[in-house]
């Protein structure tokens, strides 16, 4: 599967709110997830660990609205922009603006890198 097709199908799942299915379908077994913020989840290695990171985020945030823009494709990478209206548990409601840069090899996402 070419990067353009992966990008389009992954994005369609994200736009439908099916983030877990998008990961299950497209993450490589050895996927790496890199966050811009320091902390224990700054770098997450492997499909199970990246899924656990997503599960933690979902359990610890109340999402009021979520939109996805893109994809924008260049070579073996594509980019998505996320706008999130969210309240982290025990914190105040905020607006998040985030870019996800995804690298594709052999029809699978091998790296996701987030900027905010």
C-alpha positions, 0 to 999 in steps of 0.5 A, spaced: 500 500 500 502 506 498 503 512 502 497 516 499 492 510 500 495 509 507 494 516 509 487 517 506 484 511 510 488 512 516 485 519 516 478 517 514 478 513 520 481 518 525 475 523 522 470 518 524 473 518 531 476 511 530 483 512 533 484 505 536 481 502 529 486 506 525 492 504 529 490 497 529 490 497 522 496 501 520 501 501 526 507 496 524 509 492 530 515 496 532 512 503 531 515 508 535 511 514 538 514 521 539 511 526 543 514 533 544 513 534 551 518 531 556 515 525 561 514 517 561 511 517 554 515 522 550 518 516 546 513 509 546 516 503 542 512 498 540 504 497 538 502 494 545 505 500 548 503 505 543 496 502 544 497 503 552 499 510 551 492 512 547 488 508 552 491 512 558 490 518 554 482 517 553 481 515 560 484 521 563 481 526 558 474 528 557 473 530 549 468 535 547 470 536 540 475 533 535 477 535 528 482 532 523 485 536 517 489 533 512 492 528 510 498 532 507 503 527 503 510 528 502 514 521 500 513 516 505 510 521 510 504 524 511 501 530 516 495 531 520 492 537 524 488 535 530 484 540 534 481 538 540 477 541 545 478 537 551 478 537 559 484 533 562 482 530 569 483 534 574 484 540 570 481 546 566 478 545 559 483 547 554 483 548 546 489 543 543 492 544 536 497 538 534 500 536 528 502 529 527 507 527 522 507 519 520 512 515 516 510 509 512 514 503 510 511 497 507 504 500 508 505 500 515 506 506 520 513 506 523 513 512 526 508 518 529 511 524 531 507 530 534 508 537 535 504 542 539 
